[in-house]
C-alpha cells in the first residue's frame, strides 16, 4: 500500500486549445493516473457519453450540487456551468493515486486557492489564428459565439502567470510527452519524496 498521497494535476487552457484531445491521447497510453470527470450543464457533443467525458446535469441539478458543497470548483462559462465533484478527487488522492483534472481556467484558479499543492499546467495554442481555426473546425458554434470565445481566450491566456507549467499543443504526441515529463519530475521532487522517508525513520 502506498504511504504517500497522490498528486493532483490540473490541465486547463482556452476553449478550443485541445484539452480534451490531449486527455484522450493520454488515456490511450494507460498511464497510472486517474482522470476526474467534471459535471457540466452544456449539451453533449457528438460521441460524448454521460459519465465518461462529463456528468451532464440540468441547471437545477448543478445548482443543488453547489448548495450542498459537492464541488471542488465550479464556473460559469459562455452560458454553461462546469464543476469538479470533490468526493471522487479526495478519495483517489488518499488512496495514493494521481488525479488529472481537465477544467476551464476559472475553475483552475479556484482549485489553486483550495489545493495550492496541486500542479497547474496551462495548455496553449501555437497561435491565436490556429486557436480560431480549431474552434471554427468544430462546426458547432455560431460566428458570434466564436468571437466571444476568442475574446475570452485572450483574457485566459493572460492568466498563465498563475500556473506552474506551460505546454504548447502544436502536435498531440509532443504535447503528451511534455506533460508526462512534468508528471515524472513532480514525483521526483524532494517535497513529495521526503515525507515517505520521514515515516520510515519514525517506524
N, C-alpha and C positions, 0 to 999 in steps of 0.2 A: 504494500500500500504506500502511495506517495505521501510524504510528510509535508511537502510544500504546497501552498495554494497555487492554483493555475494563474496564468496571466491573461488579463483582458486586453485584447487588441481591438481598436476602433478604426474602421476604414470608412472614410467619407470623402466628399468632394462634390462639385457642382453636378446638377442634373444633366445626364447625357454623357458624363465623362467615362462611363463604362464600369461602374462599381459592380453591377450585377453580373456582367460578363466576366470580370476578374474573379469574383467569388465562385462562379460556376466552374471556371477553369481550375481554381484551387481545389474545389470539391472533387473534381475528376482525378486529382493526384492523390486523393485519400490520405491527406496529412493528418497527424494526430492533433486535431483541433476541432472543436465543436462550433457549428455555425448557428448563431442565435437568430431565431425567426422573429421579425418585427410584426407588430399589428398596424394596420392601416385602414383608412376609410375610402381610399381610392379604388376604382373598379379594376378587376383583374385584367391584365393584358393577355393576348392570345398565348396559350401554352402554360400560363401560370396556374398553380394549384393551391387551394387553401391549405395552410399548414406546412407548405413546402417553401415557396418564395416568401409568402406573407400569411399572417392570420387576417383575413378580410373581415372587417367589422362594419356595422352600421354606425352612424354618428352617435346615436344614443348608447350603443354598446361601448363605444370608445370613451365617451364622457363618463360612463359609470366606472370604467377602469381607472380613470383619473381620480375620481372621487374616492375610490377605495384604495388609493396609493399602490396600485398594482403595476406601475410603470417606472422603470429606472429613469427614463426620459421620455418626453413627447414634444412634438412640434406640429404646428400647422404650416403647411407648405403648398402654395398655389391652390388653396381651397380645400385641401385634404389634410387629415391628421395622420401622423406616424408616431409610433412609440415602441419601446422595448420592455417586454414583460420582465420584471425584476426577479421573480422567484426562480425561474429557469437559470438565469445568469449566475446568481449566488450559489445555487446548488451545484452547478457544474464546476465553478471555481473551487468550492470547498472540497470537491472530490479530487482535486489536483489536476484537472484538465483545463487547457486553454479554451478561451471563447473568442470568437471573431464576430464583432458587430458591424454590420453594413448599414449605416444610417446617414441621414442628412446632416448638414453642417450645424444647424441649430441644435439638433439632438446631441451631437458630439460635444458641443460646448457645455451642454447641461451635464453630460456624463463626466466631463472634466472636473466639474465642481464637486460631484459626489464620489468620483473614483479617480482622484488625481494620480494614483499609482498606475492607471491604465496607460497603454502605449497607443499614441494617436498618430495615425497615418493618413496623410492628405493625398488623394489621387488627383492628378492634374492632367489636363489635355495638352497635346503638343502645341496647340494654338487656339485662340478663340474662334477662328474660322473653322478649324477642324471640329470644335465642340458644336458649333451651329450646324455643321453638316451632319453630325451624328444625330442630333435632335430631329432635324428635318427628315433624316433617313428612317426614323421610326414610323413615320406616316400616321401618327396618332394625334398630333397636336395641330391646332389652327395657327395661322400666322401671328395672331395677337398673343397666343399662349407661348409660341416660340420666342417672340420678342420679350415677353415677360420673364421667361426662363433665362434668357441671355442676360437681362438686366440683373436678375438675382444672382446669376453665376459670377458676374464681375464682383459683386459685393462679397460673395462667399470666398472667392479666391484671395481677397484681402485678409480673410480670417486665417490663412495658412500659418501666420506667425504664432498661433496658439498651439500648433501641432509639434510633435517630436520628429516626424519624418515626412518627406515629400517624395512621391513616386510618380513619374510621368508615364501615362498609359499610351505610349507610342506604338507598342506592339505587345499583345497579350502575354506571350510567353516570357518576354523580357521583364514585363511589369510583375508577373508572378514570381520570377526568380528574385527580384529585388525584395519583394515582400517576405519571401521565405528566408532571405538573408537577414532581414530585420528580426524575424521570429527567433532564428538561431542566436543572433547577437544578444537579444534580450535575455535569453536563457543562460547566457554566459556571464551576465553582469554579476558582479560581486554582491550587489544588493539583493539579488534573487537567490544566489547560491549560499551565501554565508549563514542565513538562518538555519538551513539544514544541518550544517556542521556544528552550530551552537547547540542544537538539540542533541547531537551525538555526544558532545562534551558533557552535557548535563545528565546523560543517561548512565 
